[in-house]
Amino acid sequence: MPNIRPISDLRNYTDVLKDISVDEPVFLTKNGRGRYAIIDIEEYEKTRAILKLMSELANGEKSGKEDGWIDIDTVESMLGIKNNG
């Protein structure tokens, strides 16, 4: 169950921070509406890495569609990898 608290709880931030763990952010509301999320730094870094990977994959897909795809033998040759299959 999500941990939702009013932003006024930050007056005693120690209580708010103790409730944060990986995969369990604390959501803060302002005037009864969701406004902020406080997440564990590991979760933040993981999310940033996932977003970066997804962006690179999207760029690769776009490049493949625009410039054409490269077959696996060409990729392995470019990387200096020998195909043992």
N, C-alpha and C positions, 0 to 999 in steps of 0.2 A: 504494500500500500504506500502511495507516495507521501512524503513528508512535506506538508504544506503549512506554512506559518506566515503570520503577518510581518511585514517589514519592521514593525515596531519591536519585534522580538530581538532585533539586532542591538537593542540597548544592553542586553545581556548576551553578547555574541558568543561567549563561552558555551552556553547551552545550545545555541544553534550549531556551532562548529562540531560539537561532540556527536551530533546526529548525522554527520556527513561521512560516507564511506564510498568505496568503489561501487559503482552501479546503484548507489542510493543517494542521489542529490537531495538538497533541501530547496524547495520552491518557495519563494517569497512573494507575497501578494501586497499590492498597494491599492487601497480603496476597494478591496474585495476582488481584485483582478490579478491574474498572474503577471508578474513583472520581471523577476530575476530568478536565476537558478544558481546555487552554489554547489560546485562539484569538487571532488577530490582531484588533486593535481595529476595523478596517474590517469584518471578518466579523461581529463582535459587533454593530456598529451596523446593518449590513445585516439581520441576523437580527431584531433588535428592530423595525426598520421593517416588515419582512414580517409579524411577529406583530401589530403594531398595525394594519396594513392588513387582515389577515385578521379581526381582531376587529371592526373597523368594518364590513367586508362582512357578517359574521355578524349584527351588530346591524341593519344595513339589511335583510337578508333576513328576520329575525325581525319587524321593524317592518312590512314589506310583507305578511307572512303574517297578522299580527294586525290591522293597521289598513287593509289593502288597498293595492294598488299604484297608482302615479301614472303616467299615460301620458306619453310623451316630450314631447308638446306642452305639457302642464302644467309639466313640469320646465323646459323651455326658457323658458317664460313667467316662471316664478318666478326664473330666473337672468338674465333679460333677454337671452336669446340668441334671435336670429331664425333660423328654419328656412329654409335656402336650397334645400331639396330639394323 
